Amino acid sequence: MDFNIVWYILVGVLLIGYAILDGFDLGVGILHLRSKGDYNRRILMNAIGPVWDGNEVWLITAGGALFAAFPNVYATAFSSFYLPFMLLLVALIFRAVSIEFRSKEENPRWRNFWDWGFSIGSITAALLFGIAIGNVVMGFHIGSDMEYQGNFFDLLNPYSLAAGFFALSMFALHGAIYLNMKTEGELQKQIQGWIKTNYWIFVIFYLIFSGLTLYMKPEMIANFSFGQIDLPGNKHELVENHQTLISVFAWTVVFLNILAIANIPRTLAKGNYGWTFISSASMIGAIVMLFALGIFPNLMISNLDPAFNLDIYNAASSQYTLKTMAILAAFGLPFVVSYTVIIYWTYRGKVKLDENSY
Amino acid sequence: MTWDVETLSRIQFAFTIMFHYIFPPFSIGLGLLLVVFESLFLITKKKIYEKITRFWIKIFAANFSVGVASGIVMEFEFGTNWSTYSRFVGDIFGSPLAAEGIFAFFLESGFLAILLFGWNRVKPGMHLFATIMVALGSMLSGFWIVVANSWQQTPVAYEIVVDYGIRRAVITDFWEMVFNPSSMVRFTHVILGAWIQGAFLVMSVSAYYLIKKKNIEFAQKSFAIALGLAAIASIAQPLVGHEHAKVVEEWQPAKLAAFEGLYETQTNAPLYLFGWTDPEKRETSGIAIPGMLSFLVHGDFEGEVKGLEEFPEEDWPAVNGVFQSYHLMVALGMLFIGATVLSLILLWKKKLFTPSWSWLIKLYVPAVALPVLANQLGWVSAERGRQPWIVQGLLRTSEGVSKSISTPEVMISLLLFLLVYILLFFVWLYVLDREIKHGPEHLAAVEVGFKKKAERMDAIKSH
């Protein structure tokens, strides 16, 4: 276990944190236009009102961590993904300011405009996150100089688009499950209806996407195939030495993932809404974790030549920096967790509008 | 000038960072004032301070959200447009950026939730604590980002290595990198500038109420407290100047020479109040204090200051450009000292809010634009003064640009940012204007929690 692996895990933790926390913010945005009436829309927006900003910090910190720990990935990823990434930034900007500005003015056209901004921003962001993950799996045209050689349209391949819709359906479901905890009465009933439809949409996309992954990129499970499948390029020695242990662990995660998905309708029917949320959060965590395990030790795969892959060694900062930053992160993360707990505890329970609300 | 990837990326970076930098100084300055306002409320228990605190929280919120939204861009733009630079500095520059996320942004955004929405939810002491943490978080974030930028100005504690065919700088001592020669002096300068900007916003809005004869007590108290902060920060600013000049002279002599239009190395070097410099003819004219630059740098009029002649012309920044932006910033700084000290004396003599000085109060309404301008000009001077280097002496800006992006791509993104930011700017002004016109009495309570329009109308009538 070296510091390169530690940072692979830390960036992974930040991304899992982001996907779970901002995932439901995006989900609320995706569903926003389906709620009717100003009061309901305010409830939806205020359900994430106090927390969305902190949730987004997970993404910003993941960006900073990637820059500090794996600068070559930071450089290659964002410059190759240039236009989609700019679109993502604009989407996140609209998402952010729409929440702040929407209820500042009573004019219905004003509110409608920001409702659309909030929703389209969230939908675009969710789609693009999925497309990004899809491309990470499919690989990029990365040359020997670590630079991207493809063009914009190479990024929009069918697999990545499927990944985009998968992410969209996953976040929509997760957002509805979050809202179910925060609402009551008629609105809550309506949201439970959304969960049921979204659940089946999600399951269909989940099956399509998993099938497509296994069909097009069977090496995604090479690291946990009990040594049955080879990884183009080399497997990490840690994986080579602990084939069985890692495979058993990964398949346990797969199993728990399926269990978590199955647990969603069960807990919903029993009225344990907190558990429904924990199930969908675990489901997202497990999915991100399996992807991370699948591409390890690579961060960006070159589909020109596995020798051009950006992995946790050729893309990394110096050992000294990785070590210093790991110490700083170890010092900082307990604080991060404690702020998060304080905020969610303060805003527990159903949403109530007051004069401070959006 | 050719419209290539480098030029467009520079324009885009300048535009996005300058737009972003309208907002953080307001947050830093207003954040500190919120701590003062709320502490006064908790100590005195007077209703007026509650009103003051809660009104400025609303202004803070509108400003903060645009700052956050435009800030996301900054975290990633090094990678999108300056990827070669990112590979070169990642080991060093990435660390403070990550530290900013872990130590500043989480703190700030977490407690912001309590600051904005917690008034009825948590105990007053807890709310004040949250306000303090948000103010602290905004300053910490300023610290880490200034550290990162300062290393580009005065790089130390690094070595150049070539790994996997990539030339890059790696840290040899983390804390020496963090406290590089210019970090602390530049951080102090930036924070003082932010305090001035935040304080001028409070004074501007308060002055507006005073002229309109609305919310008089609210406006006078807000104005007086903000004035105190503005005066302290304005006076402290030139005291930092000497230390700052020494660092620039030692580490970036070409930048200092450009700031003052100094071409020949000389003792008794002059300091210009304003002027014009022509790098073609190597001439500077204007009103100058003889020997003052030598004195500022060395504490001695006979001290020697290096002129631009010492450096090849290809290593010169845009001399007249930085000369002007730098001198305008200094002139604005002097104006802030004059205006705030005068106002403070008038306040002391209980004359400030009398009709005979109402012209001065009137001037404070538009004056908020001046510190915004001064802070922008300061950064323009610092960044353009470093050119043609992106990392002083180590990497040229032209070498830092991304290799895999094309001119049309950057053109599209630049246009996209132009459109979106212009829209945001005007919406922000509009929302701010509305909040200000509503005033501190308006707590939006009538709008709250009614499901049907009729119910709400009843509430409004009985309110």
Interface residues (C-beta under 8 A of the other chain):
Chain A: G37 Y39 G49 P50 V51 D53 G54 E56 V57 L59 I60 T61 G63 G64 A65 L66 F67 A68 A69 F70 P71 N72 Y74 A75 T76 A77 F78 S79 S80 F81 Y82 L83 F85 M86 L87 L89 V90 L92 I93 F94 A96 V97 I99 E100 F101 S103 K104 E105 E106 S144 D145 M146 E147 Y148 Q149 F152 N314 S317 S318 Y320 T321 T324 M325 L328 A329 G332 L333 F335 V336 Y339 T340 I342 I343 T346 Y347 K352 L353 D354 E355 N356 S357
Chain B: A61 A62 S65 V66 V68 A69 S70 G71 I72 V73 E75 F76 F78 G79 T80 N81 S83 T84 S86 R87 V89 G90 D91 I92 F93 G94 S95 L97 A98 A99 E100 G101 I102 F103 F105 F106 L107 S109 G110 F111 L112 A113 I114 L116 F117 G118 W119 N120 R121 V122 V161 D163 Y164 G165 I166 R168 V170 I171 T172 F174 S402 K403 S404 I405 E409 I412 S413 L416 F417 V420 L424 V427 V431 R434 E435 L443 A444 A445 E447 V448 G449 F450 K451
